[in-house]
Each structure stands twice: as structure tokens, then as C-alpha cells.
Amino acid sequence: MTAACAPCLRRSMLIAHLAPRIAGLLDRARTRVAGLLALPEPQLLAAAAGDRAEQILEALERVDLDAERERFAGLGILALCRHAPAYPPLLLELDDPPAVLFALGHVEALHALREEPAVAIVGTRNPSGYGTEVAFALGRGLGAAGVPVVSGLARGIDGTAHRGCLQAGGLPVAVLACGPDVVYPRRHHVLHRDVVGAGLVLSELPPGTTPFRWSFPARNRIMAGLARMTVVVEAADPSGSLITVDFARDLGRSVAAVPGPVTAKVARGPNGLLRDGAVPITAPEDVLDELYGVGRRRAADAPATTSAPEPDDERLRVVLEAAERVASVAAIAEQTRLTPAEARAALGRLEAEGHLVRRDLGGWQRAL
């Protein structure tokens, strides 16, 4: 592995310095983030910093790049620039490939991103039970087949796809809109830890950087850039998932979608994509056929259990069992002899850790 060279690392630090100003610029000008991030340094400074460009440059000059490299290493983070042999080659097809990728986790997984076609699974943060089930099954099936599963570690479809991949012992690759060491959303601290333990967390923003509105669509272009195929499970129209699709189409990559009920708002995005010619996906085998050819690869035998592992905390186990029997917080509290506040807190934790998902018509169901 080659560490980030000085010019690329400087570029990355410049983006981090300009991050708050980029947010304001994009809000005012409705500029597409990819076009802005592709600008050479003088034009980027002029556009985002204006009359403070000189001041920002002076601050940048005071940054000790060697000290920054040591800081990254101390955090267990690899800073990999686009000149390094291990840099994912598909990302170089972007008009504005990240100058540096900050990687946390198993950096050997970068080799898998070169050797295997990765799949991005994206969708709404508020999926239906159907969407949750499909996202988990896709992540699990692709993970079992050895296909890297790329997503954004967001609530809903993203996190569910990664949980499925993890259960199958696959390779999850999470791309963040913040530094790789920053857990966002906070409720995904366990999932973030598990992805780091089994795969990779990637970002173009240096460690410690908090997310901005513009960094989410910027993150989406990296997801699309890493993947040979982008699969949309459930998404409104418009939505961030469809931004990822736009980047995938710009790159000439395959776009696929899971059909949904025509009356469901979260099905408008994928159903619209299918109307426009996207590949229909009903099972992991559909994705594998598209990537490798019909029948040429199948998912390996997955673990015998189809349910998420039991929570460690006895109180959580009791609440989980009650939530499968009754639908209201009050009824769960009564059955478990907890206060409503305690039951509500336990339910929130069970959702955050991937043990429960909400039903469309109320109540909860155990995650697959």
C-alpha cells in the first residue's frame, strides 16, 4: 500500500477546510457537487472562498502533512491517494475522483474491489417491511456469493443491506459523508463497528470531519463509482438514491431496481426506473446473472439461520419476544413489567441494532 502523496493530501485537506463554504455555495447557486469538486484549486478557492481564499491558503500551508499521516496511522486509518496501486481503478472513471480515500477496516478488501464486481444497494431511510426484507436478502445473498456490497451506512435500506452481507460473512463496504471514524447516524455505532471488523469504511473526508448536506450527494458518486451495478430497493422520487443512479448512468454502469406496489410512495423511484429500462431484480440470483452471465455464479450456502442474532442483554431479549406478540408500547411494557419509557428505549435500541423493524400498519417484526 502507498500512503497519500503530498499534493493529493493537500487537496483533501483543502476540501475539508472549505466544507462549510461549499455547503453555502451549493445552496445559493444550485451547483452540482461533482462539478464543483472537479475544479482545480484556484477556481475552487475562488468559487467557495471568495475574498477569504488567501486566508484559507495560509491556514493550509501551516498544516503539517507528516503529522497528519501519523495521526491517521494512530487511528488505524489508511490514507490512499489516486496515484497508489491499491486505489480502486473504477473510481478513476469519475470526472472528480477523490484525491484521497481514507479507509478504516480491512484494507486488504481493496484488492477484492479490484477483482470482483461490487454492487451498490441503496434506498429510502424509511422502508416498508417488504423493502427491509428484500434489502436484507439481497445483501445476504450477494455477500454469500463473494460480491462486495457497497452502501452508505444510512438508516433503512443501506444499513439493512449491510446487515445481510455481514450475516453471510460477506464483504461490506460503507461509504460515508463524514470522516471514516465518525459514526453517522449515531444509532449505527454497532453496525459501523461490525463493518470495520469485516470489511471497509471509506470516505474522501479526513478523520474527524462531520457531515454536510453537500457531502451526501458527493458520497453517492463514490458509491456509484465503486460499483458495477446500483440496485434501488425502495425510494421516493426525487430522492438521494436516484442521485446515485444518475452518477451510475453517467459512468455507463448498470442500474437495477426492485419492483414495488404501484400505490406505495417508496416504490415510485424503482418503478420509474423499471419503466425507463432498469434491470428488474427479485432475488440475489438476478444480480449475479447480470454481473456474471446467466447461471455462471450462485450464492454459496448461507448460514442455516435466517434470523438476526439474539441481543446480549436479557431485558432486550424479553422486549424482543414481547414485540413479536403485541403491537403497542403500552402492551409491551405490561408484558415485560417495564415502564413505558423503559420499553420505548429498549425498542429503539433493538431497532438500532437491527433486531426489529417497524411494520407499515404499526407494531414491529423481528428482522430477518
C-alpha positions as CSV (number, residue, x, y, z in Angstrom):
1,M,0.0,0.0,0.0
2,T,1.2,3.5,-0.8
3,A,0.4,6.4,1.5
4,A,-1.2,9.6,0.1
5,C,1.3,11.8,-1.7
6,A,1.6,15.5,-0.6
7,P,-0.4,17.1,-3.5
8,C,-3.3,14.7,-3.1
9,L,-3.3,15.0,0.7
10,R,-3.2,18.8,0.4
11,R,-6.2,18.7,-1.9
12,S,-8.1,16.6,0.6
13,M,-7.3,18.9,3.4
14,L,-8.4,21.9,1.3
15,I,-11.8,20.2,0.7
16,A,-12.2,19.8,4.4
17,H,-11.2,23.4,5.1
18,L,-13.8,24.6,2.5
19,A,-16.5,22.2,3.6
20,P,-18.8,24.8,5.4
21,R,-18.3,27.3,2.5
22,I,-19.1,24.6,-0.1
23,A,-22.4,24.0,1.6
24,G,-23.4,27.7,1.4
25,L,-22.2,27.9,-2.2
26,L,-24.3,24.9,-3.4
27,D,-27.3,26.1,-1.5
28,R,-27.1,29.5,-3.3
29,A,-26.1,28.5,-6.7
30,R,-27.7,25.0,-7.0
31,T,-24.4,23.9,-8.4
32,R,-23.9,20.1,-8.9
33,V,-21.4,19.0,-6.3
34,A,-19.5,16.8,-8.7
35,G,-18.8,19.8,-11.0
36,L,-17.6,21.8,-8.1
37,L,-15.2,19.2,-6.7
38,A,-13.7,18.7,-10.1
39,L,-12.4,22.3,-10.2
40,P,-8.7,23.0,-10.0
41,E,-7.5,24.5,-6.7
42,P,-7.5,28.2,-7.9
43,Q,-11.0,28.0,-9.3
44,L,-12.3,26.0,-6.3
45,L,-10.9,28.6,-3.9
46,A,-12.4,31.4,-5.9
47,A,-15.8,29.8,-6.1
48,A,-16.0,28.7,-2.5
49,A,-13.8,31.0,-0.5
50,G,-14.1,34.3,-2.4
51,D,-12.2,37.1,-0.6
52,R,-11.0,34.7,2.1
53,A,-9.1,32.5,-0.3
54,E,-5.7,33.9,0.8
55,Q,-6.5,33.3,4.4
56,I,-7.5,29.7,3.8
57,L,-4.4,29.1,1.8
58,E,-2.3,30.4,4.6
59,A,-4.0,28.1,7.1
60,L,-3.5,25.2,4.7
61,E,0.2,25.9,4.4
62,R,0.5,25.6,8.2
63,V,-0.8,22.0,8.2
64,D,2.0,19.5,8.9
65,L,1.2,16.7,6.4
66,D,3.6,14.3,8.0
67,A,2.0,14.9,11.4
68,E,-1.4,14.3,9.7
69,R,-0.2,11.0,8.3
70,E,0.9,9.9,11.8
71,R,-2.5,10.9,13.2
72,F,-4.2,8.8,10.6
73,A,-2.0,5.8,11.3
74,G,-2.7,6.2,15.0
75,L,-6.4,5.9,14.3
76,G,-5.8,2.8,12.2
77,I,-6.8,4.7,9.0
78,L,-5.1,4.3,5.7
79,A,-4.9,7.4,3.5
80,L,-4.7,6.2,0.0
81,C,-4.3,8.7,-2.9
82,R,-5.4,8.1,-6.5
83,H,-1.8,7.5,-7.6
84,A,-1.5,4.4,-5.4
85,P,-1.7,1.0,-7.0
86,A,-4.4,-0.1,-4.5
87,Y,-6.7,2.8,-5.3
88,P,-9.9,1.3,-6.8
89,P,-9.5,1.7,-10.5
90,L,-13.2,2.2,-11.3
91,L,-13.2,5.4,-9.2
92,L,-10.8,6.9,-11.7
93,E,-13.6,6.9,-14.3
94,L,-15.3,9.7,-12.3
95,D,-14.7,13.3,-13.5
96,D,-13.7,14.1,-10.0
97,P,-12.3,11.0,-8.3
98,P,-11.4,11.6,-4.6
99,A,-7.9,12.8,-4.3
100,V,-7.6,10.6,-1.2
101,L,-9.6,7.7,0.2
102,F,-9.5,7.3,3.9
103,A,-10.0,3.7,4.7
104,L,-10.8,2.1,8.1
105,G,-11.1,-1.6,8.4
106,H,-9.6,-4.5,6.4
107,V,-7.5,-2.6,3.8
108,E,-6.9,-6.0,2.1
109,A,-10.5,-5.7,0.9
110,L,-9.3,-3.0,-1.5
111,H,-7.9,-6.0,-3.5
112,A,-11.4,-7.5,-3.7
113,L,-12.8,-4.2,-5.1
114,R,-10.3,-4.7,-7.9
115,E,-11.0,-8.3,-8.5
116,E,-14.8,-8.6,-8.0
117,P,-17.7,-6.5,-9.4
118,A,-19.2,-4.7,-6.4
119,V,-22.9,-3.9,-6.1
120,A,-24.3,-0.8,-4.5
121,I,-27.6,-1.3,-2.7
122,V,-29.5,1.9,-2.0
123,G,-32.9,3.1,-0.9
124,T,-35.1,5.0,1.5
125,R,-34.3,5.6,5.2
126,N,-37.9,4.7,6.0
127,P,-38.5,1.4,4.2
128,S,-41.6,-0.8,4.4
129,G,-41.3,-4.3,5.9
130,Y,-41.2,-5.6,2.3
131,G,-38.3,-3.3,1.5
132,T,-36.4,-4.3,4.6
133,E,-36.8,-8.0,3.9
134,V,-35.7,-7.6,0.3
135,A,-32.7,-5.4,1.1
136,F,-31.5,-7.9,3.8
137,A,-32.0,-10.9,1.4
138,L,-30.0,-9.1,-1.4
139,G,-27.2,-8.2,1.0
140,R,-27.1,-11.7,2.4
141,G,-27.2,-13.4,-1.0
142,L,-24.6,-11.3,-2.6
143,G,-22.3,-11.4,0.5
144,A,-22.6,-15.2,0.4
145,A,-21.6,-15.2,-3.3
146,G,-18.5,-13.2,-2.6
147,V,-19.7,-9.9,-4.1
148,P,-18.7,-6.8,-2.2
149,V,-21.8,-4.9,-1.1
150,V,-21.5,-1.1,-1.2
151,S,-23.8,1.2,0.6
152,G,-23.9,4.4,2.7
153,L,-24.5,3.0,6.2
154,A,-27.6,5.2,6.4
155,R,-30.8,4.2,8.2
156,G,-33.2,1.9,6.4
157,I,-32.2,0.1,3.2
158,D,-28.4,0.9,3.4
159,G,-27.9,-0.4,6.9
160,T,-30.2,-3.4,6.3
161,A,-28.2,-4.5,3.2
162,H,-25.0,-4.3,5.1
163,R,-26.5,-6.4,8.0
164,G,-27.5,-9.1,5.5
165,C,-24.0,-9.0,4.0
166,L,-22.5,-9.3,7.5
167,Q,-24.7,-12.3,8.4
168,A,-23.5,-14.1,5.3
169,G,-19.8,-13.5,6.1
170,G,-19.5,-11.2,3.1
171,L,-17.6,-8.0,2.4
172,P,-19.5,-4.9,3.3
173,V,-18.1,-1.6,2.0
174,A,-19.6,1.5,3.6
175,V,-19.0,5.0,2.0
176,L,-19.6,7.8,4.5
177,A,-20.4,11.5,4.1
178,C,-18.2,12.3,7.1
179,G,-14.8,11.1,8.2
180,P,-14.4,7.3,8.4
181,D,-14.1,7.4,12.1
182,V,-17.3,9.4,12.6
183,V,-20.4,7.3,13.3
184,Y,-23.4,8.8,11.4
185,P,-26.1,8.2,12.2
186,R,-25.2,7.7,15.8
187,R,-27.6,4.8,16.2
188,H,-25.4,2.8,13.8
189,H,-22.4,2.6,16.2
190,V,-22.7,-1.2,16.4
191,L,-23.1,-1.5,12.6
192,H,-20.2,0.8,12.0
193,R,-18.1,-1.3,14.3
194,D,-19.2,-4.6,12.6
195,V,-18.5,-3.2,9.1
196,V,-15.0,-2.1,10.2
197,G,-14.4,-5.6,11.6
198,A,-15.5,-7.4,8.5
199,G,-15.0,-5.0,5.6
200,L,-14.2,-1.4,4.9
201,V,-15.4,2.1,5.8
202,L,-14.4,4.6,3.2
203,S,-14.6,8.4,2.9
204,E,-12.9,11.2,0.9
205,L,-13.1,13.4,4.0
206,P,-10.3,13.3,6.7
207,P,-10.9,11.7,10.1
208,G,-13.0,13.7,12.4
209,T,-14.9,15.6,9.7
210,T,-18.6,15.9,10.4
211,P,-21.1,15.5,7.5
212,F,-22.5,18.4,5.5
213,R,-25.6,18.5,3.2
214,W,-23.3,18.5,0.1
215,S,-21.2,15.6,1.3
216,F,-24.1,13.1,1.0
217,P,-24.5,13.5,-2.8
218,A,-20.7,13.7,-3.0
219,R,-20.7,10.3,-1.1
220,N,-23.2,8.9,-3.6
221,R,-20.9,9.5,-6.6
222,I,-18.2,7.4,-4.8
223,M,-20.7,4.6,-4.2
224,A,-21.8,4.6,-7.8
225,G,-18.1,4.8,-8.9
226,L,-17.1,1.7,-6.9
227,A,-20.0,-0.5,-8.1
228,R,-20.6,-2.2,-11.4
229,M,-24.3,-2.2,-10.6
230,T,-26.5,0.0,-8.5
231,V,-29.7,-1.6,-7.2
232,V,-32.5,0.6,-5.8
233,V,-34.8,-1.2,-3.4
234,E,-37.3,1.5,-2.3
235,A,-37.0,5.2,-2.9
236,A,-39.3,8.2,-3.4
237,D,-38.9,10.3,-6.5
238,P,-36.9,12.6,-6.1
239,S,-34.5,11.1,-3.6
240,G,-30.8,10.7,-2.7
241,S,-31.0,7.1,-4.1
242,L,-31.8,8.5,-7.5
243,I,-28.9,10.8,-7.3
244,T,-26.7,7.7,-7.0
245,V,-28.5,6.3,-10.1
246,D,-27.7,9.5,-12.0
247,F,-24.0,9.1,-11.2
248,A,-24.1,5.4,-12.2
249,R,-25.7,6.2,-15.5
250,D,-23.2,8.9,-16.2
251,L,-20.5,6.3,-15.8
252,G,-22.3,3.8,-18.1
253,R,-22.8,1.4,-15.2
254,S,-25.8,-1.0,-14.8
255,V,-28.8,0.3,-13.0
256,A,-31.3,-2.1,-11.4
257,A,-34.5,-1.8,-9.3
258,V,-36.8,-4.0,-7.2
259,P,-40.4,-3.7,-8.2
260,G,-42.8,-2.3,-5.7
261,P,-46.6,-1.8,-5.2
262,V,-47.8,0.9,-7.6
263,T,-49.7,2.6,-4.8
264,A,-46.7,2.9,-2.5
265,K,-44.8,6.2,-2.4
266,V,-41.5,4.4,-1.7
267,A,-42.0,2.4,-4.9
268,R,-42.2,5.4,-7.2
269,G,-38.4,5.6,-7.6
270,P,-37.7,2.0,-8.5
271,N,-40.9,1.6,-10.6
272,G,-40.0,4.6,-12.6
273,L,-36.5,3.2,-13.2
274,L,-38.0,0.0,-14.4
275,R,-40.3,1.9,-16.7
276,D,-37.2,3.6,-18.1
277,G,-35.3,0.3,-18.7
278,A,-33.6,-0.6,-15.5
279,V,-32.9,-4.3,-14.8
280,P,-35.6,-5.8,-12.7
281,I,-34.3,-7.5,-9.5
282,T,-36.4,-10.0,-7.5
283,A,-33.6,-12.1,-5.9
284,P,-29.8,-12.1,-5.5
285,E,-29.6,-14.5,-8.4
286,D,-30.9,-11.8,-10.7
287,V,-28.0,-9.6,-9.8
288,L,-25.5,-12.5,-10.2
289,D,-26.9,-13.3,-13.6
290,E,-26.5,-9.7,-14.7
291,L,-22.9,-9.5,-13.4
292,Y,-21.5,-12.8,-14.4
293,G,-23.9,-14.3,-17.0
294,V,-26.9,-16.5,-16.5
295,G,-26.2,-19.4,-14.2
296,R,-22.5,-18.8,-14.0
297,R,-22.4,-17.9,-10.3
298,R,-24.7,-18.7,-7.5
299,A,-24.7,-17.7,-3.8
300,A,-22.8,-20.1,-1.6
301,D,-24.8,-22.0,1.0
302,A,-25.7,-19.3,3.5
303,P,-25.8,-19.9,7.3
304,A,-28.7,-22.1,8.3
305,T,-30.4,-19.5,10.4
306,T,-32.3,-16.7,8.7
307,S,-32.8,-14.6,11.8
308,A,-30.6,-11.9,13.3
309,P,-28.6,-13.0,16.3
310,E,-30.2,-12.6,19.7
311,P,-29.4,-9.5,21.7
312,D,-26.9,-9.9,24.5
313,D,-29.0,-8.1,27.1
314,E,-31.7,-10.2,28.8
315,R,-34.0,-7.2,29.1
316,L,-33.8,-6.7,25.3
317,R,-34.5,-10.4,24.7
318,V,-37.6,-10.2,26.7
319,V,-38.8,-7.0,24.9
320,L,-38.0,-8.6,21.5
321,E,-40.2,-11.6,22.3
322,A,-43.0,-9.3,23.5
323,A,-42.8,-7.1,20.4
324,E,-43.5,-10.2,18.3
325,R,-46.7,-10.9,20.2
326,V,-48.2,-7.4,20.8
327,A,-48.1,-4.2,18.8
328,S,-48.2,-1.2,21.3
329,V,-45.6,0.2,23.6
330,A,-48.1,0.0,26.5
331,A,-48.8,-3.7,25.9
332,I,-45.1,-4.5,25.6
333,A,-44.4,-2.6,28.9
334,E,-47.2,-4.5,30.6
335,Q,-46.0,-7.9,29.4
336,T,-42.4,-7.2,30.3
337,R,-43.1,-5.4,33.6
338,L,-41.2,-2.3,32.4
339,T,-42.3,1.3,32.4
340,P,-43.5,2.6,29.0
341,A,-40.3,4.8,28.9
342,E,-38.1,1.7,29.5
343,A,-40.0,-0.3,26.9
344,R,-39.7,2.5,24.4
345,A,-36.0,2.8,25.0
346,A,-35.5,-0.9,24.6
347,L,-37.5,-0.9,21.3
348,G,-35.3,1.9,20.0
349,R,-32.2,0.0,20.8
350,L,-33.5,-3.2,19.2
351,E,-34.2,-1.2,16.0
352,A,-30.8,0.5,16.1
353,E,-29.0,-2.9,16.5
354,G,-31.0,-4.5,13.7
355,H,-33.1,-6.9,15.7
356,L,-36.5,-5.3,15.0
357,V,-38.1,-3.4,12.1
358,R,-41.4,-1.5,12.1
359,R,-44.4,-2.8,10.3
360,D,-46.2,-0.5,7.9
361,L,-49.5,-0.8,9.8
362,G,-48.0,-0.5,13.3
363,G,-46.1,-2.7,15.6
364,W,-42.8,-4.5,15.0
365,Q,-41.4,-7.6,13.5
366,R,-38.2,-9.5,14.1
367,A,-35.6,-8.6,11.4
368,L,-34.6,-11.5,9.1
